Amino acid sequence: MTTRTLPPMLSLWRADGQPGLLRAAVLVVLGTALMALSAKVQVPFFPVPMTMQTAVVLLIGGAYGWRLGGLTMLAYLAEGLVGLPVFAGLAAGPAYFAGPTAGYLVGFVASAAVMGLAVERGWTRSLAGMAAAVAVASLIPFVTGVAWLAVLVGPTAAISGGLVPFIPAAILKGALAGVLLAKIDGAAQRREA
């Protein structure tokens, strides 16, 4: 497996003549805006409606790389912590981080970082590697989310209410993110050639 010199978005948008910090800041702002939008749009699905947040987490992590992807998720959480309405629903602020979805949100940081690391290491350049990276990165918010939910409602209720109904949507969103990320990575590879 080859190691990439730059994550896909940093390769596509080279900082020639621009400060790298400005490019990073613009990408973080765009990433947090995309996260907020993905939290607000609910897609009808069985057995529960879904947002596109986890797919966007995978895309941002994979496209931005582990450092900038993780930083973007931290910025997204900070926006919600200070009260900006970036999460699903209308609630935000410090109290939101004591609620049932806090564990899932915190897992977004590690999920984006893992996906970014997988892309940077070249693991996603094969179908098997992409599937493994998407699966592992997709599991992280469930692990942190169900663990926190278990503190609030108990392990059985956390698994039956916070994991099982979301598995079909997670598979679909993971596949969608993998396909889109492969396209972004392909465009970056062509640019590097």
Rosetta constraint file for C-alpha pairs under 8 A:
AtomPair CA 1 CA 121 HARMONIC 6.87 0.50
AtomPair CA 1 CA 122 HARMONIC 5.49 0.50
AtomPair CA 1 CA 123 HARMONIC 6.38 0.50
AtomPair CA 2 CA 121 HARMONIC 6.19 0.50
AtomPair CA 2 CA 122 HARMONIC 5.19 0.50
AtomPair CA 3 CA 120 HARMONIC 5.87 0.50
AtomPair CA 3 CA 121 HARMONIC 4.44 0.50
AtomPair CA 3 CA 122 HARMONIC 5.50 0.50
AtomPair CA 4 CA 119 HARMONIC 7.85 0.50
AtomPair CA 4 CA 120 HARMONIC 5.13 0.50
AtomPair CA 4 CA 121 HARMONIC 6.23 0.50
AtomPair CA 4 CA 122 HARMONIC 6.50 0.50
AtomPair CA 5 CA 120 HARMONIC 7.47 0.50
AtomPair CA 6 CA 10 HARMONIC 5.91 0.50
AtomPair CA 6 CA 11 HARMONIC 5.61 0.50
AtomPair CA 6 CA 65 HARMONIC 7.82 0.50
AtomPair CA 6 CA 120 HARMONIC 7.13 0.50
AtomPair CA 7 CA 11 HARMONIC 6.17 0.50
AtomPair CA 7 CA 62 HARMONIC 7.46 0.50
AtomPair CA 7 CA 63 HARMONIC 6.02 0.50
AtomPair CA 7 CA 64 HARMONIC 5.58 0.50
AtomPair CA 7 CA 65 HARMONIC 4.94 0.50
AtomPair CA 7 CA 116 HARMONIC 7.55 0.50
AtomPair CA 7 CA 119 HARMONIC 7.17 0.50
AtomPair CA 7 CA 120 HARMONIC 5.87 0.50
AtomPair CA 8 CA 12 HARMONIC 6.10 0.50
AtomPair CA 8 CA 62 HARMONIC 7.64 0.50
AtomPair CA 8 CA 63 HARMONIC 5.04 0.50
AtomPair CA 8 CA 64 HARMONIC 6.53 0.50
AtomPair CA 8 CA 65 HARMONIC 7.60 0.50
AtomPair CA 8 CA 184 HARMONIC 6.56 0.50
AtomPair CA 8 CA 185 HARMONIC 5.36 0.50
AtomPair CA 8 CA 187 HARMONIC 7.90 0.50
AtomPair CA 8 CA 188 HARMONIC 5.10 0.50
AtomPair CA 8 CA 189 HARMONIC 7.76 0.50
AtomPair CA 9 CA 13 HARMONIC 5.92 0.50
AtomPair CA 9 CA 63 HARMONIC 5.26 0.50
AtomPair CA 9 CA 64 HARMONIC 5.57 0.50
AtomPair CA 9 CA 184 HARMONIC 7.78 0.50
AtomPair CA 9 CA 188 HARMONIC 7.28 0.50
AtomPair CA 10 CA 14 HARMONIC 5.78 0.50
AtomPair CA 10 CA 15 HARMONIC 7.79 0.50
AtomPair CA 10 CA 64 HARMONIC 6.75 0.50
AtomPair CA 11 CA 188 HARMONIC 5.77 0.50
AtomPair CA 11 CA 191 HARMONIC 7.32 0.50
AtomPair CA 11 CA 192 HARMONIC 7.08 0.50
AtomPair CA 12 CA 187 HARMONIC 7.51 0.50
AtomPair CA 12 CA 188 HARMONIC 5.45 0.50
AtomPair CA 12 CA 191 HARMONIC 6.75 0.50
AtomPair CA 15 CA 19 HARMONIC 6.39 0.50
AtomPair CA 15 CA 20 HARMONIC 5.61 0.50
AtomPair CA 15 CA 23 HARMONIC 6.79 0.50
AtomPair CA 18 CA 22 HARMONIC 7.17 0.50
AtomPair CA 18 CA 23 HARMONIC 7.41 0.50
AtomPair CA 19 CA 23 HARMONIC 6.80 0.50
AtomPair CA 20 CA 24 HARMONIC 6.16 0.50
AtomPair CA 21 CA 25 HARMONIC 6.07 0.50
AtomPair CA 22 CA 26 HARMONIC 6.20 0.50
AtomPair CA 23 CA 27 HARMONIC 6.19 0.50
AtomPair CA 24 CA 28 HARMONIC 6.12 0.50
AtomPair CA 24 CA 68 HARMONIC 7.22 0.50
AtomPair CA 25 CA 29 HARMONIC 6.24 0.50
AtomPair CA 26 CA 30 HARMONIC 6.13 0.50
AtomPair CA 27 CA 31 HARMONIC 5.87 0.50
AtomPair CA 28 CA 32 HARMONIC 6.08 0.50
AtomPair CA 28 CA 68 HARMONIC 7.43 0.50
AtomPair CA 28 CA 71 HARMONIC 7.50 0.50
AtomPair CA 28 CA 72 HARMONIC 4.96 0.50
AtomPair CA 28 CA 75 HARMONIC 7.41 0.50
AtomPair CA 29 CA 33 HARMONIC 6.14 0.50
AtomPair CA 29 CA 72 HARMONIC 7.78 0.50
AtomPair CA 30 CA 34 HARMONIC 6.15 0.50
AtomPair CA 31 CA 35 HARMONIC 6.16 0.50
AtomPair CA 31 CA 60 HARMONIC 6.70 0.50
AtomPair CA 31 CA 72 HARMONIC 6.29 0.50
AtomPair CA 32 CA 36 HARMONIC 6.14 0.50
AtomPair CA 32 CA 72 HARMONIC 6.36 0.50
AtomPair CA 32 CA 73 HARMONIC 7.21 0.50
AtomPair CA 32 CA 75 HARMONIC 6.97 0.50
AtomPair CA 32 CA 76 HARMONIC 5.14 0.50
AtomPair CA 33 CA 37 HARMONIC 6.19 0.50
AtomPair CA 34 CA 38 HARMONIC 6.03 0.50
AtomPair CA 34 CA 56 HARMONIC 7.41 0.50
AtomPair CA 35 CA 39 HARMONIC 6.20 0.50
AtomPair CA 35 CA 53 HARMONIC 6.11 0.50
AtomPair CA 35 CA 56 HARMONIC 6.46 0.50
AtomPair CA 35 CA 57 HARMONIC 7.46 0.50
AtomPair CA 35 CA 76 HARMONIC 7.32 0.50
AtomPair CA 35 CA 86 HARMONIC 7.51 0.50
AtomPair CA 36 CA 40 HARMONIC 6.48 0.50
AtomPair CA 36 CA 76 HARMONIC 7.92 0.50
AtomPair CA 36 CA 85 HARMONIC 7.85 0.50
AtomPair CA 36 CA 86 HARMONIC 4.43 0.50
AtomPair CA 36 CA 87 HARMONIC 6.10 0.50
AtomPair CA 36 CA 88 HARMONIC 7.86 0.50
AtomPair CA 37 CA 41 HARMONIC 6.48 0.50
AtomPair CA 37 CA 86 HARMONIC 7.62 0.50
AtomPair CA 38 CA 51 HARMONIC 6.13 0.50
AtomPair CA 38 CA 52 HARMONIC 4.96 0.50
AtomPair CA 38 CA 53 HARMONIC 5.09 0.50
AtomPair CA 38 CA 56 HARMONIC 7.11 0.50
AtomPair CA 39 CA 51 HARMONIC 5.60 0.50
AtomPair CA 39 CA 52 HARMONIC 6.52 0.50
AtomPair CA 39 CA 53 HARMONIC 5.54 0.50
AtomPair CA 39 CA 86 HARMONIC 7.08 0.50
AtomPair CA 39 CA 87 HARMONIC 5.56 0.50
AtomPair CA 39 CA 88 HARMONIC 4.65 0.50
AtomPair CA 39 CA 89 HARMONIC 7.96 0.50
AtomPair CA 40 CA 51 HARMONIC 7.12 0.50
AtomPair CA 40 CA 86 HARMONIC 7.85 0.50
AtomPair CA 40 CA 87 HARMONIC 7.09 0.50
AtomPair CA 40 CA 88 HARMONIC 5.24 0.50
AtomPair CA 40 CA 89 HARMONIC 6.81 0.50
AtomPair CA 41 CA 51 HARMONIC 5.82 0.50
AtomPair CA 41 CA 52 HARMONIC 7.28 0.50
AtomPair CA 42 CA 49 HARMONIC 6.22 0.50
AtomPair CA 42 CA 50 HARMONIC 5.45 0.50
AtomPair CA 42 CA 51 HARMONIC 4.74 0.50
AtomPair CA 42 CA 52 HARMONIC 7.60 0.50
AtomPair CA 43 CA 49 HARMONIC 5.61 0.50
AtomPair CA 43 CA 50 HARMONIC 5.22 0.50
AtomPair CA 43 CA 51 HARMONIC 6.07 0.50
AtomPair CA 43 CA 52 HARMONIC 7.93 0.50
AtomPair CA 44 CA 48 HARMONIC 7.34 0.50
AtomPair CA 44 CA 49 HARMONIC 4.60 0.50
AtomPair CA 44 CA 50 HARMONIC 6.54 0.50
AtomPair CA 45 CA 49 HARMONIC 4.69 0.50
AtomPair CA 45 CA 50 HARMONIC 6.33 0.50
AtomPair CA 45 CA 169 HARMONIC 7.35 0.50
AtomPair CA 46 CA 168 HARMONIC 7.93 0.50
AtomPair CA 46 CA 169 HARMONIC 7.99 0.50
AtomPair CA 47 CA 165 HARMONIC 5.95 0.50
AtomPair CA 47 CA 166 HARMONIC 7.72 0.50
AtomPair CA 48 CA 165 HARMONIC 6.48 0.50
AtomPair CA 48 CA 166 HARMONIC 7.06 0.50
AtomPair CA 50 CA 169 HARMONIC 6.80 0.50
AtomPair CA 51 CA 88 HARMONIC 8.00 0.50
AtomPair CA 52 CA 56 HARMONIC 6.33 0.50
AtomPair CA 52 CA 173 HARMONIC 7.14 0.50
AtomPair CA 53 CA 57 HARMONIC 6.14 0.50
AtomPair CA 54 CA 58 HARMONIC 6.34 0.50
AtomPair CA 54 CA 108 HARMONIC 7.56 0.50
AtomPair CA 54 CA 138 HARMONIC 7.15 0.50
AtomPair CA 54 CA 170 HARMONIC 7.69 0.50
AtomPair CA 54 CA 173 HARMONIC 7.14 0.50
AtomPair CA 54 CA 174 HARMONIC 7.89 0.50
AtomPair CA 55 CA 59 HARMONIC 6.26 0.50
AtomPair CA 55 CA 173 HARMONIC 5.19 0.50
AtomPair CA 55 CA 174 HARMONIC 6.06 0.50
AtomPair CA 55 CA 176 HARMONIC 7.22 0.50
AtomPair CA 55 CA 177 HARMONIC 5.28 0.50
AtomPair CA 56 CA 60 HARMONIC 5.95 0.50
AtomPair CA 56 CA 177 HARMONIC 7.26 0.50
AtomPair CA 57 CA 61 HARMONIC 6.02 0.50
AtomPair CA 57 CA 73 HARMONIC 7.69 0.50
AtomPair CA 57 CA 108 HARMONIC 6.38 0.50
AtomPair CA 57 CA 111 HARMONIC 7.07 0.50
AtomPair CA 57 CA 112 HARMONIC 5.56 0.50
AtomPair CA 58 CA 62 HARMONIC 5.94 0.50
AtomPair CA 58 CA 111 HARMONIC 6.97 0.50
AtomPair CA 58 CA 112 HARMONIC 5.64 0.50
AtomPair CA 58 CA 115 HARMONIC 6.07 0.50
AtomPair CA 58 CA 134 HARMONIC 7.28 0.50
AtomPair CA 58 CA 137 HARMONIC 7.14 0.50
AtomPair CA 58 CA 138 HARMONIC 7.58 0.50
AtomPair CA 58 CA 174 HARMONIC 7.74 0.50
AtomPair CA 58 CA 177 HARMONIC 6.32 0.50
AtomPair CA 59 CA 63 HARMONIC 5.78 0.50
AtomPair CA 59 CA 112 HARMONIC 7.94 0.50
AtomPair CA 59 CA 177 HARMONIC 5.85 0.50
AtomPair CA 59 CA 178 HARMONIC 7.88 0.50
AtomPair CA 59 CA 180 HARMONIC 7.52 0.50
AtomPair CA 59 CA 181 HARMONIC 6.02 0.50
AtomPair CA 60 CA 64 HARMONIC 5.57 0.50
AtomPair CA 60 CA 65 HARMONIC 7.78 0.50
AtomPair CA 60 CA 69 HARMONIC 5.59 0.50
AtomPair CA 60 CA 72 HARMONIC 7.97 0.50
AtomPair CA 60 CA 112 HARMONIC 6.63 0.50
AtomPair CA 60 CA 116 HARMONIC 7.93 0.50
AtomPair CA 61 CA 65 HARMONIC 5.46 0.50
AtomPair CA 61 CA 66 HARMONIC 5.93 0.50
AtomPair CA 61 CA 68 HARMONIC 7.57 0.50
AtomPair CA 61 CA 69 HARMONIC 4.23 0.50
AtomPair CA 61 CA 70 HARMONIC 6.78 0.50
AtomPair CA 61 CA 111 HARMONIC 7.42 0.50
AtomPair CA 61 CA 112 HARMONIC 3.87 0.50
AtomPair CA 61 CA 113 HARMONIC 5.74 0.50
AtomPair CA 61 CA 114 HARMONIC 7.39 0.50
AtomPair CA 61 CA 115 HARMONIC 5.27 0.50
AtomPair CA 61 CA 116 HARMONIC 4.46 0.50
AtomPair CA 62 CA 66 HARMONIC 7.42 0.50
AtomPair CA 62 CA 69 HARMONIC 7.40 0.50
AtomPair CA 62 CA 112 HARMONIC 6.99 0.50
AtomPair CA 62 CA 115 HARMONIC 5.05 0.50
AtomPair CA 62 CA 116 HARMONIC 4.13 0.50
AtomPair CA 62 CA 117 HARMONIC 7.56 0.50
AtomPair CA 62 CA 118 HARMONIC 7.49 0.50
AtomPair CA 62 CA 119 HARMONIC 5.69 0.50
AtomPair CA 62 CA 181 HARMONIC 6.69 0.50
AtomPair CA 63 CA 69 HARMONIC 7.72 0.50
AtomPair CA 63 CA 116 HARMONIC 6.86 0.50
AtomPair CA 63 CA 119 HARMONIC 7.88 0.50
AtomPair CA 63 CA 181 HARMONIC 6.84 0.50
AtomPair CA 63 CA 184 HARMONIC 7.08 0.50
AtomPair CA 63 CA 185 HARMONIC 7.33 0.50
AtomPair CA 64 CA 68 HARMONIC 5.51 0.50
AtomPair CA 64 CA 69 HARMONIC 5.09 0.50
AtomPair CA 64 CA 116 HARMONIC 6.59 0.50
AtomPair CA 65 CA 69 HARMONIC 5.48 0.50
AtomPair CA 65 CA 113 HARMONIC 6.99 0.50
AtomPair CA 65 CA 115 HARMONIC 7.57 0.50
AtomPair CA 65 CA 116 HARMONIC 3.89 0.50
AtomPair CA 65 CA 117 HARMONIC 6.19 0.50
AtomPair CA 65 CA 119 HARMONIC 7.06 0.50
AtomPair CA 65 CA 120 HARMONIC 6.39 0.50
AtomPair CA 66 CA 70 HARMONIC 5.77 0.50
AtomPair CA 66 CA 112 HARMONIC 6.49 0.50
AtomPair CA 66 CA 113 HARMONIC 3.96 0.50
AtomPair CA 66 CA 114 HARMONIC 6.46 0.50
AtomPair CA 66 CA 115 HARMONIC 6.92 0.50
AtomPair CA 66 CA 116 HARMONIC 4.00 0.50
AtomPair CA 66 CA 117 HARMONIC 5.03 0.50
AtomPair CA 66 CA 120 HARMONIC 7.83 0.50
AtomPair CA 67 CA 71 HARMONIC 6.08 0.50
AtomPair CA 67 CA 113 HARMONIC 6.55 0.50
AtomPair CA 67 CA 116 HARMONIC 7.65 0.50
AtomPair CA 68 CA 72 HARMONIC 5.96 0.50
AtomPair CA 69 CA 73 HARMONIC 6.44 0.50
AtomPair CA 69 CA 109 HARMONIC 7.73 0.50
AtomPair CA 69 CA 112 HARMONIC 5.44 0.50
AtomPair CA 69 CA 113 HARMONIC 5.93 0.50
AtomPair CA 69 CA 116 HARMONIC 6.63 0.50
AtomPair CA 70 CA 74 HARMONIC 6.27 0.50
AtomPair CA 70 CA 109 HARMONIC 4.96 0.50
AtomPair CA 70 CA 110 HARMONIC 6.73 0.50
AtomPair CA 70 CA 112 HARMONIC 5.51 0.50
AtomPair CA 70 CA 113 HARMONIC 4.98 0.50
AtomPair CA 71 CA 75 HARMONIC 6.13 0.50
AtomPair CA 71 CA 109 HARMONIC 7.60 0.50
AtomPair CA 72 CA 76 HARMONIC 6.16 0.50
AtomPair CA 73 CA 77 HARMONIC 6.23 0.50
AtomPair CA 73 CA 108 HARMONIC 6.36 0.50
AtomPair CA 73 CA 109 HARMONIC 5.14 0.50
AtomPair CA 73 CA 112 HARMONIC 7.32 0.50
AtomPair CA 74 CA 78 HARMONIC 6.12 0.50
AtomPair CA 74 CA 109 HARMONIC 6.29 0.50
AtomPair CA 75 CA 79 HARMONIC 6.15 0.50
AtomPair CA 76 CA 80 HARMONIC 6.52 0.50
AtomPair CA 76 CA 86 HARMONIC 7.54 0.50
AtomPair CA 77 CA 81 HARMONIC 6.05 0.50
AtomPair CA 77 CA 105 HARMONIC 7.33 0.50
AtomPair CA 77 CA 106 HARMONIC 7.68 0.50
AtomPair CA 78 CA 82 HARMONIC 6.24 0.50
AtomPair CA 79 CA 83 HARMONIC 6.59 0.50
AtomPair CA 79 CA 84 HARMONIC 5.45 0.50
AtomPair CA 79 CA 86 HARMONIC 7.00 0.50
AtomPair CA 80 CA 84 HARMONIC 5.04 0.50
AtomPair CA 80 CA 85 HARMONIC 6.29 0.50
AtomPair CA 80 CA 86 HARMONIC 5.72 0.50
AtomPair CA 80 CA 87 HARMONIC 6.64 0.50
AtomPair CA 80 CA 92 HARMONIC 5.28 0.50
AtomPair CA 80 CA 93 HARMONIC 5.71 0.50
AtomPair CA 80 CA 94 HARMONIC 7.92 0.50
AtomPair CA 81 CA 92 HARMONIC 6.45 0.50
AtomPair CA 81 CA 93 HARMONIC 4.39 0.50
AtomPair CA 81 CA 94 HARMONIC 5.07 0.50
AtomPair CA 81 CA 96 HARMONIC 7.63 0.50
AtomPair CA 81 CA 97 HARMONIC 7.62 0.50
AtomPair CA 82 CA 92 HARMONIC 7.57 0.50
AtomPair CA 82 CA 93 HARMONIC 5.30 0.50
AtomPair CA 82 CA 94 HARMONIC 7.05 0.50
AtomPair CA 83 CA 92 HARMONIC 4.82 0.50
AtomPair CA 83 CA 93 HARMONIC 4.07 0.50
AtomPair CA 83 CA 94 HARMONIC 7.52 0.50
AtomPair CA 84 CA 92 HARMONIC 6.26 0.50
AtomPair CA 84 CA 93 HARMONIC 7.30 0.50
AtomPair CA 85 CA 89 HARMONIC 7.91 0.50
AtomPair CA 85 CA 90 HARMONIC 5.92 0.50
AtomPair CA 85 CA 91 HARMONIC 6.49 0.50
AtomPair CA 85 CA 92 HARMONIC 5.60 0.50
AtomPair CA 86 CA 92 HARMONIC 7.34 0.50
AtomPair CA 87 CA 91 HARMONIC 7.15 0.50
AtomPair CA 87 CA 92 HARMONIC 6.77 0.50
AtomPair CA 91 CA 96 HARMONIC 6.69 0.50
AtomPair CA 92 CA 96 HARMONIC 5.48 0.50
AtomPair CA 93 CA 97 HARMONIC 7.56 0.50
AtomPair CA 94 CA 98 HARMONIC 7.51 0.50
AtomPair CA 95 CA 99 HARMONIC 6.96 0.50
AtomPair CA 96 CA 101 HARMONIC 7.95 0.50
AtomPair CA 96 CA 102 HARMONIC 6.85 0.50
AtomPair CA 97 CA 101 HARMONIC 7.56 0.50
AtomPair CA 97 CA 102 HARMONIC 4.77 0.50
AtomPair CA 98 CA 102 HARMONIC 6.34 0.50
AtomPair CA 100 CA 145 HARMONIC 7.91 0.50
AtomPair CA 100 CA 148 HARMONIC 7.27 0.50
AtomPair CA 100 CA 149 HARMONIC 5.59 0.50
AtomPair CA 100 CA 152 HARMONIC 7.24 0.50
AtomPair CA 101 CA 105 HARMONIC 6.45 0.50
AtomPair CA 101 CA 145 HARMONIC 6.56 0.50
AtomPair CA 101 CA 149 HARMONIC 7.55 0.50
AtomPair CA 102 CA 106 HARMONIC 6.24 0.50
AtomPair CA 102 CA 145 HARMONIC 6.88 0.50
AtomPair CA 102 CA 148 HARMONIC 7.39 0.50
AtomPair CA 103 CA 107 HARMONIC 6.21 0.50
AtomPair CA 103 CA 141 HARMONIC 7.08 0.50
AtomPair CA 103 CA 144 HARMONIC 4.96 0.50
AtomPair CA 103 CA 145 HARMONIC 3.80 0.50
AtomPair CA 103 CA 146 HARMONIC 7.11 0.50
AtomPair CA 103 CA 147 HARMONIC 7.19 0.50
AtomPair CA 103 CA 148 HARMONIC 5.20 0.50
AtomPair CA 103 CA 149 HARMONIC 7.18 0.50
AtomPair CA 104 CA 108 HARMONIC 6.66 0.50
AtomPair CA 104 CA 141 HARMONIC 4.61 0.50
AtomPair CA 104 CA 142 HARMONIC 6.24 0.50
AtomPair CA 104 CA 143 HARMONIC 7.97 0.50
AtomPair CA 104 CA 144 HARMONIC 5.85 0.50
AtomPair CA 104 CA 145 HARMONIC 3.95 0.50
AtomPair CA 104 CA 146 HARMONIC 7.62 0.50
AtomPair CA 105 CA 109 HARMONIC 7.74 0.50
AtomPair CA 105 CA 141 HARMONIC 6.99 0.50
AtomPair CA 105 CA 145 HARMONIC 7.50 0.50
AtomPair CA 106 CA 110 HARMONIC 7.78 0.50
AtomPair CA 106 CA 141 HARMONIC 7.28 0.50
AtomPair CA 106 CA 144 HARMONIC 7.22 0.50
AtomPair CA 106 CA 145 HARMONIC 7.91 0.50
AtomPair CA 107 CA 111 HARMONIC 6.07 0.50
AtomPair CA 107 CA 140 HARMONIC 5.74 0.50
AtomPair CA 107 CA 141 HARMONIC 4.09 0.50
AtomPair CA 107 CA 142 HARMONIC 7.54 0.50
AtomPair CA 107 CA 143 HARMONIC 7.75 0.50
AtomPair CA 107 CA 144 HARMONIC 5.55 0.50
AtomPair CA 107 CA 145 HARMONIC 6.99 0.50
AtomPair CA 108 CA 112 HARMONIC 6.03 0.50
AtomPair CA 108 CA 140 HARMONIC 7.56 0.50
AtomPair CA 108 CA 141 HARMONIC 5.85 0.50
AtomPair CA 109 CA 113 HARMONIC 6.30 0.50
AtomPair CA 110 CA 114 HARMONIC 6.02 0.50
AtomPair CA 110 CA 137 HARMONIC 7.77 0.50
AtomPair CA 110 CA 140 HARMONIC 6.98 0.50
AtomPair CA 111 CA 115 HARMONIC 6.20 0.50
AtomPair CA 111 CA 137 HARMONIC 4.60 0.50
AtomPair CA 111 CA 138 HARMONIC 6.62 0.50
AtomPair CA 111 CA 139 HARMONIC 7.96 0.50
AtomPair CA 111 CA 140 HARMONIC 5.67 0.50
AtomPair CA 111 CA 141 HARMONIC 6.73 0.50
AtomPair CA 112 CA 116 HARMONIC 6.02 0.50
AtomPair CA 112 CA 137 HARMONIC 7.08 0.50
AtomPair CA 113 CA 117 HARMONIC 6.06 0.50
AtomPair CA 114 CA 118 HARMONIC 6.19 0.50
AtomPair CA 114 CA 133 HARMONIC 7.67 0.50
AtomPair CA 114 CA 136 HARMONIC 7.93 0.50
AtomPair CA 114 CA 137 HARMONIC 5.87 0.50
AtomPair CA 115 CA 119 HARMONIC 6.39 0.50
AtomPair CA 115 CA 133 HARMONIC 6.16 0.50
AtomPair CA 115 CA 134 HARMONIC 6.90 0.50
AtomPair CA 115 CA 137 HARMONIC 5.75 0.50
AtomPair CA 116 CA 120 HARMONIC 6.12 0.50
AtomPair CA 117 CA 121 HARMONIC 6.08 0.50
AtomPair CA 118 CA 122 HARMONIC 6.34 0.50
AtomPair CA 118 CA 123 HARMONIC 5.24 0.50
AtomPair CA 118 CA 124 HARMONIC 6.29 0.50
AtomPair CA 118 CA 133 HARMONIC 6.22 0.50
AtomPair CA 119 CA 123 HARMONIC 5.89 0.50
AtomPair CA 119 CA 124 HARMONIC 5.44 0.50
AtomPair CA 119 CA 125 HARMONIC 7.79 0.50
AtomPair CA 123 CA 129 HARMONIC 5.03 0.50
AtomPair CA 123 CA 130 HARMONIC 6.66 0.50
AtomPair CA 123 CA 133 HARMONIC 7.49 0.50
AtomPair CA 124 CA 128 HARMONIC 7.78 0.50
AtomPair CA 124 CA 129 HARMONIC 4.77 0.50
AtomPair CA 124 CA 130 HARMONIC 4.05 0.50
AtomPair CA 124 CA 131 HARMONIC 7.80 0.50
AtomPair CA 124 CA 133 HARMONIC 6.86 0.50
AtomPair CA 124 CA 182 HARMONIC 7.67 0.50
AtomPair CA 125 CA 129 HARMONIC 6.66 0.50
AtomPair CA 125 CA 130 HARMONIC 6.69 0.50
AtomPair CA 125 CA 182 HARMONIC 7.59 0.50
AtomPair CA 126 CA 130 HARMONIC 6.03 0.50
AtomPair CA 127 CA 131 HARMONIC 6.06 0.50
AtomPair CA 128 CA 132 HARMONIC 6.13 0.50
AtomPair CA 129 CA 133 HARMONIC 6.07 0.50
AtomPair CA 130 CA 134 HARMONIC 6.01 0.50
AtomPair CA 130 CA 178 HARMONIC 6.53 0.50
AtomPair CA 131 CA 135 HARMONIC 6.00 0.50
AtomPair CA 131 CA 175 HARMONIC 7.97 0.50
AtomPair CA 131 CA 178 HARMONIC 7.40 0.50
AtomPair CA 132 CA 136 HARMONIC 6.13 0.50
AtomPair CA 133 CA 137 HARMONIC 5.98 0.50
AtomPair CA 134 CA 138 HARMONIC 5.77 0.50
AtomPair CA 134 CA 174 HARMONIC 5.95 0.50
AtomPair CA 134 CA 175 HARMONIC 7.85 0.50
AtomPair CA 134 CA 177 HARMONIC 7.99 0.50
AtomPair CA 134 CA 178 HARMONIC 6.69 0.50
AtomPair CA 135 CA 139 HARMONIC 6.18 0.50
AtomPair CA 135 CA 174 HARMONIC 7.25 0.50
AtomPair CA 136 CA 140 HARMONIC 6.66 0.50
AtomPair CA 137 CA 141 HARMONIC 7.90 0.50
AtomPair CA 138 CA 142 HARMONIC 7.40 0.50
AtomPair CA 138 CA 170 HARMONIC 7.22 0.50
AtomPair CA 138 CA 174 HARMONIC 6.92 0.50
AtomPair CA 139 CA 143 HARMONIC 6.21 0.50
AtomPair CA 140 CA 144 HARMONIC 6.33 0.50
AtomPair CA 141 CA 145 HARMONIC 5.56 0.50
AtomPair CA 142 CA 146 HARMONIC 5.65 0.50
AtomPair CA 142 CA 162 HARMONIC 7.92 0.50
AtomPair CA 142 CA 163 HARMONIC 6.67 0.50
AtomPair CA 143 CA 147 HARMONIC 6.00 0.50
AtomPair CA 144 CA 148 HARMONIC 6.22 0.50
AtomPair CA 145 CA 149 HARMONIC 6.03 0.50
AtomPair CA 145 CA 162 HARMONIC 7.59 0.50
AtomPair CA 146 CA 150 HARMONIC 5.86 0.50
AtomPair CA 146 CA 155 HARMONIC 7.76 0.50
AtomPair CA 146 CA 158 HARMONIC 5.54 0.50
AtomPair CA 146 CA 159 HARMONIC 6.42 0.50
AtomPair CA 146 CA 162 HARMONIC 6.05 0.50
AtomPair CA 146 CA 163 HARMONIC 6.86 0.50
AtomPair CA 147 CA 151 HARMONIC 6.67 0.50
AtomPair CA 147 CA 155 HARMONIC 7.71 0.50
AtomPair CA 147 CA 158 HARMONIC 7.74 0.50
AtomPair CA 148 CA 152 HARMONIC 6.76 0.50
AtomPair CA 149 CA 153 HARMONIC 6.04 0.50
AtomPair CA 149 CA 154 HARMONIC 7.16 0.50
AtomPair CA 149 CA 155 HARMONIC 7.65 0.50
AtomPair CA 149 CA 158 HARMONIC 5.39 0.50
AtomPair CA 149 CA 162 HARMONIC 7.37 0.50
AtomPair CA 150 CA 154 HARMONIC 4.18 0.50
AtomPair CA 150 CA 155 HARMONIC 4.41 0.50
AtomPair CA 150 CA 156 HARMONIC 7.58 0.50
AtomPair CA 150 CA 157 HARMONIC 7.22 0.50
AtomPair CA 150 CA 158 HARMONIC 5.04 0.50
AtomPair CA 150 CA 159 HARMONIC 7.89 0.50
AtomPair CA 151 CA 155 HARMONIC 7.54 0.50
AtomPair CA 153 CA 157 HARMONIC 6.09 0.50
AtomPair CA 153 CA 158 HARMONIC 6.34 0.50
AtomPair CA 154 CA 158 HARMONIC 6.06 0.50
AtomPair CA 155 CA 159 HARMONIC 6.16 0.50
AtomPair CA 156 CA 160 HARMONIC 6.14 0.50
AtomPair CA 157 CA 161 HARMONIC 5.66 0.50
AtomPair CA 157 CA 162 HARMONIC 7.56 0.50
AtomPair CA 158 CA 162 HARMONIC 5.02 0.50
AtomPair CA 158 CA 163 HARMONIC 7.02 0.50
AtomPair CA 159 CA 163 HARMONIC 4.98 0.50
AtomPair CA 159 CA 164 HARMONIC 6.28 0.50
AtomPair CA 160 CA 164 HARMONIC 5.40 0.50
AtomPair CA 160 CA 165 HARMONIC 7.25 0.50
AtomPair CA 161 CA 165 HARMONIC 6.57 0.50
AtomPair CA 162 CA 166 HARMONIC 7.18 0.50
AtomPair CA 163 CA 167 HARMONIC 6.52 0.50
AtomPair CA 166 CA 170 HARMONIC 6.09 0.50
AtomPair CA 167 CA 171 HARMONIC 6.26 0.50
AtomPair CA 168 CA 172 HARMONIC 6.42 0.50
AtomPair CA 169 CA 173 HARMONIC 6.01 0.50
AtomPair CA 170 CA 174 HARMONIC 5.86 0.50
AtomPair CA 171 CA 175 HARMONIC 6.20 0.50
AtomPair CA 172 CA 176 HARMONIC 6.24 0.50
AtomPair CA 173 CA 177 HARMONIC 6.04 0.50
AtomPair CA 174 CA 178 HARMONIC 6.04 0.50
AtomPair CA 175 CA 179 HARMONIC 6.25 0.50
AtomPair CA 176 CA 180 HARMONIC 6.25 0.50
AtomPair CA 177 CA 181 HARMONIC 5.86 0.50
AtomPair CA 178 CA 182 HARMONIC 6.04 0.50
AtomPair CA 179 CA 183 HARMONIC 6.48 0.50
AtomPair CA 180 CA 184 HARMONIC 6.35 0.50
AtomPair CA 181 CA 185 HARMONIC 5.96 0.50
AtomPair CA 182 CA 186 HARMONIC 5.94 0.50
AtomPair CA 183 CA 187 HARMONIC 6.26 0.50
AtomPair CA 184 CA 188 HARMONIC 6.30 0.50
AtomPair CA 185 CA 189 HARMONIC 6.14 0.50
AtomPair CA 186 CA 190 HARMONIC 6.24 0.50
AtomPair CA 187 CA 191 HARMONIC 6.28 0.50
AtomPair CA 188 CA 192 HARMONIC 6.20 0.50
AtomPair CA 189 CA 193 HARMONIC 6.24 0.50
